[in-house]
Amino acid sequence: MDRANRKTRIGTIVSDKMEKTIVVAVGSHYKHPLYNKILKRVKKYKAHDPEQNGKLGDVVKISETRPLSKTKRWRLEEVIKKAE
């Protein structure tokens, strides 16, 4: 995969208890096909954080990368907003 075409997501860190790994919750909205109600969906991604910059509650940008473990396929790009 070309580095310029990697998928990116913006989400909030919900766990930083693992060493060099963070869990990022990414929210999205979709419309129910039959009832036309707008619903929220939250998906959690495990992301690699080699310098351990991300802290609980930070808003971060993650990008797709090669598989780093059984469940880890994302890497921390940048911290957009620090938690208070």
N, CA, C and O atoms as a CHARMM CRD file, in Angstrom:
* protein
*
  336
    1    1 MET  N      0.84200  -1.18000   0.00000 PROA 1      0.00000
    2    1 MET  CA     0.00000   0.00000   0.00000 PROA 1      0.00000
    3    1 MET  C      0.88700   1.24300   0.00000 PROA 1      0.00000
    4    1 MET  O      1.84200   1.33900   0.77100 PROA 1      0.00000
    5    2 ASP  N      0.56200   2.17700  -0.86400 PROA 2      0.00000
    6    2 ASP  CA     1.31700   3.41400  -0.96400 PROA 2      0.00000
    7    2 ASP  C      1.08400   4.25800   0.28600 PROA 2      0.00000
    8    2 ASP  O     -0.03900   4.34800   0.78100 PROA 2      0.00000
    9    3 ARG  N      2.14400   4.87100   0.79000 PROA 3      0.00000
   10    3 ARG  CA     2.02600   5.64600   2.03000 PROA 3      0.00000
   11    3 ARG  C      1.05200   6.81300   1.90400 PROA 3      0.00000
   12    3 ARG  O      0.42400   7.19900   2.89000 PROA 3      0.00000
   13    4 ALA  N      0.91800   7.37900   0.71100 PROA 4      0.00000
   14    4 ALA  CA     0.02700   8.51800   0.53400 PROA 4      0.00000
   15    4 ALA  C     -1.44200   8.10900   0.58300 PROA 4      0.00000
   16    4 ALA  O     -2.30500   8.94200   0.86000 PROA 4      0.00000
   17    5 ASN  N     -1.73700   6.83900   0.31800 PROA 5      0.00000
   18    5 ASN  CA    -3.12600   6.39200   0.23600 PROA 5      0.00000
   19    5 ASN  C     -3.59200   5.61100   1.45900 PROA 5      0.00000
   20    5 ASN  O     -4.58900   4.89300   1.37800 PROA 5      0.00000
   21    6 ARG  N     -2.90600   5.73200   2.57600 PROA 6      0.00000
   22    6 ARG  CA    -3.30300   4.99200   3.77200 PROA 6      0.00000
   23    6 ARG  C     -4.53900   5.60700   4.40800 PROA 6      0.00000
   24    6 ARG  O     -4.71600   6.82500   4.40100 PROA 6      0.00000
   25    7 LYS  N     -5.38600   4.75500   4.95600 PROA 7      0.00000
   26    7 LYS  CA    -6.59200   5.23300   5.63100 PROA 7      0.00000
   27    7 LYS  C     -6.21400   5.91400   6.93900 PROA 7      0.00000
   28    7 LYS  O     -5.26900   5.50000   7.61100 PROA 7      0.00000
   29    8 THR  N     -6.94700   6.94900   7.29400 PROA 8      0.00000
   30    8 THR  CA    -6.73500   7.63600   8.56500 PROA 8      0.00000
   31    8 THR  C     -8.06600   7.74700   9.29400 PROA 8      0.00000
   32    8 THR  O     -9.12700   7.78200   8.67100 PROA 8      0.00000
   33    9 ARG  N     -8.00000   7.80100  10.60400 PROA 9      0.00000
   34    9 ARG  CA    -9.17600   7.96000  11.45300 PROA 9      0.00000
   35    9 ARG  C     -8.83700   8.95300  12.56300 PROA 9      0.00000
   36    9 ARG  O     -7.68400   9.06400  12.98000 PROA 9      0.00000
   37   10 ILE  N     -9.85400   9.67100  13.03600 PROA 10     0.00000
   38   10 ILE  CA    -9.69800  10.57900  14.17000 PROA 10     0.00000
   39   10 ILE  C    -10.62500  10.08200  15.27300 PROA 10     0.00000
   40   10 ILE  O    -11.81100   9.84800  15.04400 PROA 10     0.00000
   41   11 GLY  N    -10.06700   9.92400  16.47300 PROA 11     0.00000
   42   11 GLY  CA   -10.85900   9.40600  17.58100 PROA 11     0.00000
   43   11 GLY  C    -10.27500   9.78500  18.92800 PROA 11     0.00000
   44   11 GLY  O     -9.30500  10.53900  19.01000 PROA 11     0.00000
   45   12 THR  N    -10.87200   9.25800  19.97700 PROA 12     0.00000
   46   12 THR  CA   -10.49000   9.55700  21.35300 PROA 12     0.00000
   47   12 THR  C     -9.86100   8.32400  21.99000 PROA 12     0.00000
   48   12 THR  O    -10.34700   7.20700  21.81200 PROA 12     0.00000
   49   13 ILE  N     -8.78000   8.53300  22.73300 PROA 13     0.00000
   50   13 ILE  CA    -8.12700   7.42200  23.42200 PROA 13     0.00000
   51   13 ILE  C     -8.98500   7.01500  24.62000 PROA 13     0.00000
   52   13 ILE  O     -9.29800   7.83700  25.48100 PROA 13     0.00000
   53   14 VAL  N     -9.35900   5.73500  24.66300 PROA 14     0.00000
   54   14 VAL  CA   -10.17200   5.22600  25.76800 PROA 14     0.00000
   55   14 VAL  C     -9.36900   4.32000  26.69200 PROA 14     0.00000
   56   14 VAL  O     -9.83100   3.99700  27.78700 PROA 14     0.00000
   57   15 SER  N     -8.16500   3.90000  26.27100 PROA 15     0.00000
   58   15 SER  CA    -7.30400   3.09300  27.13200 PROA 15     0.00000
   59   15 SER  C     -5.85200   3.30100  26.73100 PROA 15     0.00000
   60   15 SER  O     -5.50900   3.29500  25.54900 PROA 15     0.00000
   61   16 ASP  N     -4.99900   3.48800  27.74700 PROA 16     0.00000
   62   16 ASP  CA    -3.55600   3.59900  27.50000 PROA 16     0.00000
   63   16 ASP  C     -2.78800   2.72300  28.49100 PROA 16     0.00000
   64   16 ASP  O     -1.64600   3.02800  28.83400 PROA 16     0.00000
   65   17 LYS  N     -3.41200   1.63800  28.95000 PROA 17     0.00000
   66   17 LYS  CA    -2.82400   0.79700  29.99200 PROA 17     0.00000
   67   17 LYS  C     -1.77200  -0.16700  29.47000 PROA 17     0.00000
   68   17 LYS  O     -0.96400  -0.68000  30.24500 PROA 17     0.00000
   69   18 MET  N     -1.77100  -0.42100  28.15800 PROA 18     0.00000
   70   18 MET  CA    -0.78800  -1.34400  27.59200 PROA 18     0.00000
   71   18 MET  C      0.49000  -0.59600  27.23900 PROA 18     0.00000
   72   18 MET  O      0.47500   0.61600  27.02300 PROA 18     0.00000
   73   19 GLU  N      1.57700  -1.31900  27.18400 PROA 19     0.00000
   74   19 GLU  CA     2.85700  -0.70900  26.84300 PROA 19     0.00000
   75   19 GLU  C      2.94600  -0.53000  25.33000 PROA 19     0.00000
   76   19 GLU  O      2.82800  -1.49700  24.57700 PROA 19     0.00000
   77   20 LYS  N      3.15700   0.71800  24.88600 PROA 20     0.00000
   78   20 LYS  CA     3.29800   1.09200  23.47600 PROA 20     0.00000
   79   20 LYS  C      2.05200   0.80200  22.64000 PROA 20     0.00000
   80   20 LYS  O      2.13700   0.68300  21.41800 PROA 20     0.00000
   81   21 THR  N      0.89800   0.68800  23.29400 PROA 21     0.00000
   82   21 THR  CA    -0.36400   0.45400  22.59000 PROA 21     0.00000
   83   21 THR  C     -1.45300   1.30600  23.22400 PROA 21     0.00000
   84   21 THR  O     -1.54000   1.42100  24.44700 PROA 21     0.00000
   85   22 ILE  N     -2.28800   1.90500  22.36600 PROA 22     0.00000
   86   22 ILE  CA    -3.44700   2.66300  22.83700 PROA 22     0.00000
   87   22 ILE  C     -4.69400   2.09600  22.16100 PROA 22     0.00000
   88   22 ILE  O     -4.60700   1.48400  21.09600 PROA 22     0.00000
   89   23 VAL  N     -5.84800   2.30200  22.78400 PROA 23     0.00000
   90   23 VAL  CA    -7.12200   1.92300  22.18600 PROA 23     0.00000
   91   23 VAL  C     -7.85800   3.21500  21.86200 PROA 23     0.00000
   92   23 VAL  O     -8.09900   4.04200  22.74200 PROA 23     0.00000
   93   24 VAL  N     -8.21500   3.38100  20.58200 PROA 24     0.00000
   94   24 VAL  CA    -8.84900   4.60600  20.10500 PROA 24     0.00000
   95   24 VAL  C    -10.28200   4.28800  19.69300 PROA 24     0.00000
   96   24 VAL  O    -10.51200   3.37800  18.89600 PROA 24     0.00000
   97   25 ALA  N    -11.25100   5.03700  20.23500 PROA 25     0.00000
   98   25 ALA  CA   -12.65900   4.88300  19.86700 PROA 25     0.00000
   99   25 ALA  C    -12.99100   5.89800  18.78200 PROA 25     0.00000
  100   25 ALA  O    -12.82600   7.10300  18.97000 PROA 25     0.00000
  101   26 VAL  N    -13.46100   5.39500  17.64600 PROA 26     0.00000
  102   26 VAL  CA   -13.81400   6.24400  16.50900 PROA 26     0.00000
  103   26 VAL  C    -15.32200   6.14700  16.31300 PROA 26     0.00000
  104   26 VAL  O    -15.85900   5.05700  16.11500 PROA 26     0.00000
  105   27 GLY  N    -16.00100   7.28500  16.36900 PROA 27     0.00000
  106   27 GLY  CA   -17.45200   7.31400  16.22400 PROA 27     0.00000
  107   27 GLY  C    -17.88300   7.64200  14.81000 PROA 27     0.00000
  108   27 GLY  O    -17.19700   8.36900  14.09100 PROA 27     0.00000
  109   28 SER  N    -19.03300   7.09600  14.41400 PROA 28     0.00000
  110   28 SER  CA   -19.60900   7.41100  13.11000 PROA 28     0.00000
  111   28 SER  C    -21.12900   7.36400  13.22700 PROA 28     0.00000
  112   28 SER  O    -21.66900   6.80000  14.17900 PROA 28     0.00000
  113   29 HSD  N    -21.80700   7.95300  12.26400 PROA 29     0.00000
  114   29 HSD  CA   -23.26100   7.95300  12.21200 PROA 29     0.00000
  115   29 HSD  C    -23.69700   7.26100  10.92800 PROA 29     0.00000
  116   29 HSD  O    -23.04300   7.38800   9.89300 PROA 29     0.00000
  117   30 TYR  N    -24.80600   6.52800  10.99900 PROA 30     0.00000
  118   30 TYR  CA   -25.35500   5.92600   9.79700 PROA 30     0.00000
  119   30 TYR  C    -26.87800   5.90500   9.90600 PROA 30     0.00000
  120   30 TYR  O    -27.43700   5.99100  11.00000 PROA 30     0.00000
  121   31 LYS  N    -27.52800   5.79100   8.76900 PROA 31     0.00000
  122   31 LYS  CA   -28.97500   5.81600   8.70700 PROA 31     0.00000
  123   31 LYS  C    -29.50300   4.38300   8.62000 PROA 31     0.00000
  124   31 LYS  O    -29.04700   3.59800   7.78800 PROA 31     0.00000
  125   32 HSD  N    -30.46400   4.04700   9.48000 PROA 32     0.00000
  126   32 HSD  CA   -31.04800   2.71100   9.44500 PROA 32     0.00000
  127   32 HSD  C    -31.77900   2.52600   8.11100 PROA 32     0.00000
  128   32 HSD  O    -32.54300   3.40200   7.70700 PROA 32     0.00000
  129   33 PRO  N    -31.55900   1.40300   7.42300 PROA 33     0.00000
  130   33 PRO  CA   -32.12200   1.24500   6.07800 PROA 33     0.00000
  131   33 PRO  C    -33.65400   1.21100   6.02800 PROA 33     0.00000
  132   33 PRO  O    -34.24100   1.64100   5.03600 PROA 33     0.00000
  133   34 LEU  N    -34.30800   0.70900   7.07500 PROA 34     0.00000
  134   34 LEU  CA   -35.76300   0.60900   7.06200 PROA 34     0.00000
  135   34 LEU  C    -36.43100   1.77600   7.78600 PROA 34     0.00000
  136   34 LEU  O    -37.40200   2.34300   7.28500 PROA 34     0.00000
  137   35 TYR  N    -35.91500   2.13500   8.96300 PROA 35     0.00000
  138   35 TYR  CA   -36.58300   3.12200   9.80500 PROA 35     0.00000
  139   35 TYR  C    -36.04800   4.53600   9.62900 PROA 35     0.00000
  140   35 TYR  O    -36.61300   5.47700  10.18600 PROA 35     0.00000
  141   36 ASN  N    -34.97600   4.70700   8.87100 PROA 36     0.00000
  142   36 ASN  CA   -34.40700   6.02100   8.54200 PROA 36     0.00000
  143   36 ASN  C    -33.97300   6.82600   9.75900 PROA 36     0.00000
  144   36 ASN  O    -33.86300   8.05000   9.68700 PROA 36     0.00000
  145   37 LYS  N    -33.72800   6.15400  10.86300 PROA 37     0.00000
  146   37 LYS  CA   -33.24100   6.84100  12.05000 PROA 37     0.00000
  147   37 LYS  C    -31.71800   6.91900  11.98500 PROA 37     0.00000
  148   37 LYS  O    -31.06000   5.97000  11.55900 PROA 37     0.00000
  149   38 ILE  N    -31.16100   8.05200  12.41000 PROA 38     0.00000
  150   38 ILE  CA   -29.71000   8.21500  12.45900 PROA 38     0.00000
  151   38 ILE  C    -29.20300   7.55400  13.73800 PROA 38     0.00000
  152   38 ILE  O    -29.64100   7.90000  14.83600 PROA 38     0.00000
  153   39 LEU  N    -28.28700   6.61200  13.59600 PROA 39     0.00000
  154   39 LEU  CA   -27.74200   5.87300  14.72700 PROA 39     0.00000
  155   39 LEU  C    -26.25300   6.13400  14.85200 PROA 39     0.00000
  156   39 LEU  O    -25.57300   6.42700  13.86900 PROA 39     0.00000
  157   40 LYS  N    -25.75300   6.02300  16.08700 PROA 40     0.00000
  158   40 LYS  CA   -24.32000   6.18600  16.33800 PROA 40     0.00000
  159   40 LYS  C    -23.67000   4.81700  16.40100 PROA 40     0.00000
  160   40 LYS  O    -24.25500   3.86200  16.91200 PROA 40     0.00000
  161   41 ARG  N    -22.46200   4.73000  15.87900 PROA 41     0.00000
  162   41 ARG  CA   -21.68900   3.49700  15.96800 PROA 41     0.00000
  163   41 ARG  C    -20.28200   3.86800  16.42400 PROA 41     0.00000
  164   41 ARG  O    -19.69100   4.82000  15.91300 PROA 41     0.00000
  165   42 VAL  N    -19.74900   3.12300  17.37900 PROA 42     0.00000
  166   42 VAL  CA   -18.39300   3.36500  17.87300 PROA 42     0.00000
  167   42 VAL  C    -17.56900   2.11200  17.61400 PROA 42     0.00000
  168   42 VAL  O    -17.96700   1.01000  17.98900 PROA 42     0.00000
  169   43 LYS  N    -16.42500   2.28600  16.97400 PROA 43     0.00000
  170   43 LYS  CA   -15.52200   1.17500  16.72100 PROA 43     0.00000
  171   43 LYS  C    -14.20700   1.47800  17.41700 PROA 43     0.00000
  172   43 LYS  O    -13.73300   2.61400  17.40300 PROA 43     0.00000
  173   44 LYS  N    -13.61900   0.45400  18.02700 PROA 44     0.00000
  174   44 LYS  CA   -12.35800   0.63100  18.74800 PROA 44     0.00000
  175   44 LYS  C    -11.21800   0.01900  17.95300 PROA 44     0.00000
  176   44 LYS  O    -11.31900  -1.10600  17.46400 PROA 44     0.00000
  177   45 TYR  N    -10.13000   0.77500  17.82800 PROA 45     0.00000
  178   45 TYR  CA    -8.93500   0.32500  17.12800 PROA 45     0.00000
  179   45 TYR  C     -7.76600   0.31000  18.10300 PROA 45     0.00000
  180   45 TYR  O     -7.60200   1.23900  18.89400 PROA 45     0.00000
  181   46 LYS  N     -6.94900  -0.74600  18.04900 PROA 46     0.00000
  182   46 LYS  CA    -5.68600  -0.75900  18.79600 PROA 46     0.00000
  183   46 LYS  C     -4.63500  -0.13400  17.89900 PROA 46     0.00000
  184   46 LYS  O     -4.50000  -0.51500  16.73600 PROA 46     0.00000
  185   47 ALA  N     -3.88500   0.82900  18.43700 PROA 47     0.00000
  186   47 ALA  CA    -2.88800   1.54900  17.64800 PROA 47     0.00000
  187   47 ALA  C     -1.53700   1.52500  18.34900 PROA 47     0.00000
  188   47 ALA  O     -1.45700   1.52500  19.57800 PROA 47     0.00000
  189   48 HSD  N     -0.48000   1.50600  17.54700 PROA 48     0.00000
  190   48 HSD  CA     0.89000   1.48600  18.06300 PROA 48     0.00000
  191   48 HSD  C      1.30200   2.90300  18.44700 PROA 48     0.00000
  192   48 HSD  O      1.14400   3.83500  17.65800 PROA 48     0.00000
  193   49 ASP  N      1.82500   3.06200  19.64800 PROA 49     0.00000
  194   49 ASP  CA     2.28200   4.35800  20.16100 PROA 49     0.00000
  195   49 ASP  C      3.69300   4.16500  20.72000 PROA 49     0.00000
  196   49 ASP  O      3.85100   3.99500  21.92800 PROA 49     0.00000
  197   50 PRO  N      4.73000   4.18900  19.85500 PROA 50     0.00000
  198   50 PRO  CA     6.08100   3.82400  20.30000 PROA 50     0.00000
  199   50 PRO  C      6.65800   4.74000  21.37300 PROA 50     0.00000
  200   50 PRO  O      7.38000   4.27000  22.25200 PROA 50     0.00000
  201   51 GLU  N      6.35400   6.04800  21.32300 PROA 51     0.00000
  202   51 GLU  CA     6.90700   6.98100  22.31200 PROA 51     0.00000
  203   51 GLU  C      5.96800   7.20100  23.48700 PROA 51     0.00000
  204   51 GLU  O      6.29300   7.95800  24.40200 PROA 51     0.00000
  205   52 GLN  N      4.81400   6.55600  23.47700 PROA 52     0.00000
  206   52 GLN  CA     3.80000   6.66600  24.52200 PROA 52     0.00000
  207   52 GLN  C      3.40100   8.12300  24.76600 PROA 52     0.00000
  208   52 GLN  O      3.36200   8.58900  25.90400 PROA 52     0.00000
  209   53 ASN  N      3.10300   8.83600  23.66300 PROA 53     0.00000
  210   53 ASN  CA     2.67800  10.23500  23.73800 PROA 53     0.00000
  211   53 ASN  C      1.19900  10.36200  24.09000 PROA 53     0.00000
  212   53 ASN  O      0.80100  11.33300  24.73300 PROA 53     0.00000
  213   54 GLY  N      0.38700   9.40400  23.67900 PROA 54     0.00000
  214   54 GLY  CA    -1.05000   9.48300  23.88600 PROA 54     0.00000
  215   54 GLY  C     -1.44600   9.18300  25.31400 PROA 54     0.00000
  216   54 GLY  O     -0.95900   8.22700  25.91800 PROA 54     0.00000
  217   55 LYS  N     -2.33400  10.00400  25.85400 PROA 55     0.00000
  218   55 LYS  CA    -2.85900   9.81500  27.20400 PROA 55     0.00000
  219   55 LYS  C     -4.37800   9.67700  27.12800 PROA 55     0.00000
  220   55 LYS  O     -4.99300  10.05800  26.13300 PROA 55     0.00000
  221   56 LEU  N     -4.96800   9.13900  28.16500 PROA 56     0.00000
  222   56 LEU  CA    -6.39500   8.89700  28.22000 PROA 56     0.00000
  223   56 LEU  C     -7.17700  10.18600  27.96100 PROA 56     0.00000
  224   56 LEU  O     -6.92900  11.19700  28.61700 PROA 56     0.00000
  225   57 GLY  N     -8.11400  10.16200  27.01700 PROA 57     0.00000
  226   57 GLY  CA    -8.94600  11.31900  26.71100 PROA 57     0.00000
  227   57 GLY  C     -8.44000  12.19700  25.59100 PROA 57     0.00000
  228   57 GLY  O     -9.16500  13.08900  25.14900 PROA 57     0.00000
  229   58 ASP  N     -7.21400  11.98300  25.10700 PROA 58     0.00000
  230   58 ASP  CA    -6.67000  12.77800  24.00300 PROA 58     0.00000
  231   58 ASP  C     -7.41400  12.47100  22.70400 PROA 58     0.00000
  232   58 ASP  O     -7.83900  11.33900  22.47500 PROA 58     0.00000
  233   59 VAL  N     -7.56500  13.49100  21.85800 PROA 59     0.00000
  234   59 VAL  CA    -8.08600  13.29500  20.50500 PROA 59     0.00000
  235   59 VAL  C     -6.88200  13.11000  19.59600 PROA 59     0.00000
  236   59 VAL  O     -5.99000  13.95700  19.56000 PROA 59     0.00000
  237   60 VAL  N     -6.85400  11.99300  18.85600 PROA 60     0.00000
  238   60 VAL  CA    -5.67600  11.63400  18.07100 PROA 60     0.00000
  239   60 VAL  C     -6.05300  11.25900  16.64600 PROA 60     0.00000
  240   60 VAL  O     -7.20800  10.96400  16.33900 PROA 60     0.00000
  241   61 LYS  N     -5.03800  11.28000  15.78600 PROA 61     0.00000
  242   61 LYS  CA    -5.18100  10.82300  14.40500 PROA 61     0.00000
  243   61 LYS  C     -4.34900   9.55600  14.26000 PROA 61     0.00000
  244   61 LYS  O     -3.16500   9.54600  14.59800 PROA 61     0.00000
  245   62 ILE  N     -4.97000   8.47900  13.75300 PROA 62     0.00000
  246   62 ILE  CA    -4.25600   7.22200  13.54200 PROA 62     0.00000
  247   62 ILE  C     -4.28900   6.88000  12.05800 PROA 62     0.00000
  248   62 ILE  O     -5.21000   7.27600  11.34300 PROA 62     0.00000
  249   63 SER  N     -3.28400   6.14500  11.59900 PROA 63     0.00000
  250   63 SER  CA    -3.24100   5.74200  10.19400 PROA 63     0.00000
  251   63 SER  C     -2.98000   4.25100  10.09000 PROA 63     0.00000
  252   63 SER  O     -2.39000   3.64100  10.98200 PROA 63     0.00000
  253   64 GLU  N     -3.42700   3.68400   8.99300 PROA 64     0.00000
  254   64 GLU  CA    -3.28100   2.25600   8.74300 PROA 64     0.00000
  255   64 GLU  C     -1.82200   1.90900   8.49000 PROA 64     0.00000
  256   64 GLU  O     -1.08000   2.70400   7.91400 PROA 64     0.00000
  257   65 THR  N     -1.41200   0.72200   8.92200 PROA 65     0.00000
  258   65 THR  CA    -0.03900   0.27300   8.72700 PROA 65     0.00000
  259   65 THR  C     -0.04200  -1.24600   8.56900 PROA 65     0.00000
  260   65 THR  O     -1.10100  -1.87300   8.57300 PROA 65     0.00000
  261   66 ARG  N      1.12400  -1.82200   8.43200 PROA 66     0.00000
  262   66 ARG  CA     1.23000  -3.28200   8.32000 PROA 66     0.00000
  263   66 ARG  C      0.82200  -3.91300   9.64700 PROA 66     0.00000
  264   66 ARG  O      0.85200  -3.23100  10.67100 PROA 66     0.00000
  265   67 PRO  N      0.44400  -5.18000   9.66700 PROA 67     0.00000
  266   67 PRO  CA     0.09100  -5.82700  10.93300 PROA 67     0.00000
  267   67 PRO  C      1.27600  -5.85300  11.89500 PROA 67     0.00000
  268   67 PRO  O      2.34900  -6.35500  11.56100 PROA 67     0.00000
  269   68 LEU  N      1.06800  -5.30600  13.09100 PROA 68     0.00000
  270   68 LEU  CA     2.11400  -5.26300  14.10900 PROA 68     0.00000
  271   68 LEU  C      1.91700  -6.35300  15.15700 PROA 68     0.00000
  272   68 LEU  O      2.86500  -6.71900  15.85300 PROA 68     0.00000
  273   69 SER  N      0.70100  -6.87200  15.27800 PROA 69     0.00000
  274   69 SER  CA     0.39900  -7.98700  16.17800 PROA 69     0.00000
  275   69 SER  C     -0.89600  -8.61900  15.68200 PROA 69     0.00000
  276   69 SER  O     -1.36200  -8.31300  14.58500 PROA 69     0.00000
  277   70 LYS  N     -1.47000  -9.49100  16.48300 PROA 70     0.00000
  278   70 LYS  CA    -2.70500 -10.16900  16.08100 PROA 70     0.00000
  279   70 LYS  C     -3.85200  -9.18400  15.83100 PROA 70     0.00000
  280   70 LYS  O     -4.64900  -9.38300  14.91300 PROA 70     0.00000
  281   71 THR  N     -3.93800  -8.13300  16.63300 PROA 71     0.00000
  282   71 THR  CA    -5.06100  -7.19000  16.52200 PROA 71     0.00000
  283   71 THR  C     -4.64000  -5.75900  16.20300 PROA 71     0.00000
  284   71 THR  O     -5.50500  -4.90000  16.03100 PROA 71     0.00000
  285   72 LYS  N     -3.35900  -5.48100  16.11900 PROA 72     0.00000
  286   72 LYS  CA    -2.87800  -4.09800  15.96200 PROA 72     0.00000
  287   72 LYS  C     -2.45900  -3.84000  14.52100 PROA 72     0.00000
  288   72 LYS  O     -1.47700  -4.40400  14.03800 PROA 72     0.00000
  289   73 ARG  N     -3.23400  -2.96000  13.82100 PROA 73     0.00000
  290   73 ARG  CA    -2.94700  -2.61900  12.43200 PROA 73     0.00000
  291   73 ARG  C     -2.95400  -1.11400  12.18600 PROA 73     0.00000
  292   73 ARG  O     -3.02100  -0.67700  11.03800 PROA 73     0.00000
  293   74 TRP  N     -2.88600  -0.32500  13.24400 PROA 74     0.00000
  294   74 TRP  CA    -2.92600   1.13300  13.14000 PROA 74     0.00000
  295   74 TRP  C     -1.76000   1.72300  13.91500 PROA 74     0.00000
  296   74 TRP  O     -1.23400   1.09700  14.83400 PROA 74     0.00000
  297   75 ARG  N     -1.35900   2.93400  13.53800 PROA 75     0.00000
  298   75 ARG  CA    -0.22600   3.61500  14.16400 PROA 75     0.00000
  299   75 ARG  C     -0.64300   5.04800  14.49900 PROA 75     0.00000
  300   75 ARG  O     -1.35400   5.68500  13.72300 PROA 75     0.00000
  301   76 LEU  N     -0.20500   5.55100  15.64500 PROA 76     0.00000
  302   76 LEU  CA    -0.50200   6.92500  16.04900 PROA 76     0.00000
  303   76 LEU  C      0.25300   7.89900  15.15600 PROA 76     0.00000
  304   76 LEU  O      1.48000   7.83900  15.06700 PROA 76     0.00000
  305   77 GLU  N     -0.47800   8.79900  14.49200 PROA 77     0.00000
  306   77 GLU  CA     0.13300   9.82500  13.64100 PROA 77     0.00000
  307   77 GLU  C      0.45600  11.07100  14.45800 PROA 77     0.00000
  308   77 GLU  O      1.59900  11.52600  14.49100 PROA 77     0.00000
  309   78 GLU  N     -0.57700  11.62400  15.12300 PROA 78     0.00000
  310   78 GLU  CA    -0.38000  12.85300  15.88700 PROA 78     0.00000
  311   78 GLU  C     -1.46100  12.99200  16.94900 PROA 78     0.00000
  312   78 GLU  O     -2.54800  12.42600  16.83700 PROA 78     0.00000
  313   79 VAL  N     -1.13500  13.75600  17.97800 PROA 79     0.00000
  314   79 VAL  CA    -2.11200  14.11100  19.00900 PROA 79     0.00000
  315   79 VAL  C     -2.70100  15.45000  18.59500 PROA 79     0.00000
  316   79 VAL  O     -1.99100  16.45500  18.53800 PROA 79     0.00000
  317   80 ILE  N     -3.98700  15.46600  18.30900 PROA 80     0.00000
  318   80 ILE  CA    -4.64800  16.68700  17.83500 PROA 80     0.00000
  319   80 ILE  C     -4.98800  17.60600  19.00400 PROA 80     0.00000
  320   80 ILE  O     -4.75000  18.81200  18.94700 PROA 80     0.00000
  321   81 LYS  N     -5.55200  17.01800  20.07300 PROA 81     0.00000
  322   81 LYS  CA    -5.96500  17.82200  21.22600 PROA 81     0.00000
  323   81 LYS  C     -5.68600  17.03700  22.49900 PROA 81     0.00000
  324   81 LYS  O     -6.10800  15.88800  22.63300 PROA 81     0.00000
  325   82 LYS  N     -4.98100  17.65400  23.42500 PROA 82     0.00000
  326   82 LYS  CA    -4.66700  17.02000  24.70500 PROA 82     0.00000
  327   82 LYS  C     -5.89000  17.03500  25.61600 PROA 82     0.00000
  328   82 LYS  O     -6.69900  17.96100  25.56000 PROA 82     0.00000
  329   83 ALA  N     -6.02300  16.01800  26.44800 PROA 83     0.00000
  330   83 ALA  CA    -7.10000  15.96300  27.43600 PROA 83     0.00000
  331   83 ALA  C     -6.80200  16.95300  28.56200 PROA 83     0.00000
  332   83 ALA  O     -5.64500  17.25400  28.85600 PROA 83     0.00000
  333   84 GLU  N     -7.85200  17.44100  29.17000 PROA 84     0.00000
  334   84 GLU  CA    -7.66900  18.42400  30.24800 PROA 84     0.00000
  335   84 GLU  C     -7.62200  17.77200  31.59800 PROA 84     0.00000
  336   84 GLU  O     -7.47300  18.45800  32.61000 PROA 84     0.00000
